[in-house]
Amino acid sequence: QVQLVESGGGLVQPGGSLRLSCAASGIIFSINAMGWYRQAPGKQRELVATITGGRSTNYADSLKGRFTISRDNAKNTVYLQMNSLKPEDTAVYYCNADVSTKPWLQRDFWGQGTQVTVSS
């Protein structure tokens, strides 16, 4: 029905930057909130940031000031700009979207995840 495809992960040195992208495709009537979550080895998945259709944003407190979420509604795409990366940011980053596939039908969808590794 709906596919979320992430890109932009990789290996970066501490202090570096990466920009993640997530494009939604498929049967889409509208996309409500979109967001990024991450899961480090041995830890639970945690919120990174979310953004509504009206571009209101919410961030994990520990990431405010370093990460910026944005979206392009025309492209059904959400972005995550990550600056001043730290080794503890190493994780698999997952895209999430709250999608209406019909006006009365709303569901959560997840991407497959993209690995971000911060290491020297």
N, C-alpha and C positions, 0 to 999 in steps of 0.2 A: 504493500500500500504506500508507505512513506519510507524513504531511505534518507539517512543522514550520513554524509561522508565527510570525515575530518581530514585535514591535511595541515602540514606545517610543523609537525613535531620533529625532533631530532636531538642531536648532541650539541650542547653549548657549554662554554666555559662559565664559571661563576662571574657574575656581573654582566653577562651578556643578555641579549634579547631574542625573543622568538614571537612570531605571530601565528596563531592557530586560526584556521578557517573551518567552517562547517556549513555545507550546503545541503538544503533539504530539497527533495524531489519526490514526485509521485502524485498521488491523488490528494491535493491540498485545496481546501476551501479557504482556510485562513490559518495563520500561525499566531498563536497567542504568545506566551512567554517562551523564551529560549534561554539556554544557560550552559554553563560549563561546570563539570564536576571532575574530581580527580581521585585516584586511588593509588596509594603508595604500597609497596610490598608489605604484607603483614598488617595492613591498616584498613579501616573501613573507608568506603567511598565518602567523600566530603564535598560540600558545596564550595565552588570557587566564586562564581558570579552568575547572576541572572539579569535578563533585560526583557521588559514587556514590549508589546507592540507599539506603545507610545514612548518607548525608549527610557522608561524609568528603570534605574539600575539598583542592584543590591549586591554587595560584596561580603565575602568572609572578612571579618574584622582584621585578621592577620595579613591580608593581602591588599588592603586599601592603600592606594598610593603607588603601588608597583604594577598592578594589573589593571587593564582597562577593557571592558566589554563594549562591543558596539554591534550594530546590525544594519543590513541593507535589506529592507523589506521587498524591494523590487526583485532582488536576487534570491530571496528566501535564505539568506546567509547570515550567520553570526560569526563574529571575530573575537579573539582574545589576544590583546597585545600584552606581552609579559616582559617587563624590564627588570633590571637589577636581579637577575635570577640567582638563586641560592641552591646549594646541593639538596636542601630539604624540599625544594620544589619538584624534585625528581618523582615522577609518577606517570601513570597512564591517565590521559585527560580525555574525558568523555563529553560529547555534546548531547544535549537534551532539548527536545522541543515539545511543546504542548500544542498539538495540531488538531484542527477541526477538519475532518475529511468530508463531512457534510455539515450543514448549518446546525444540526442537532446532535452531532456526534463528535466528541472530543476525546483524544487519547494522547498518552505520553509515548514518545519514541526516543530511542537512544542510538547513538552512533557506535561504531565498533571500537573506538578508542584510538588514540595516537600517543606514542611514547615520547615523553620529554625526559631527557637525562641531562643533568647539570653536573659537570665534572671537569676537573683540570687534567 
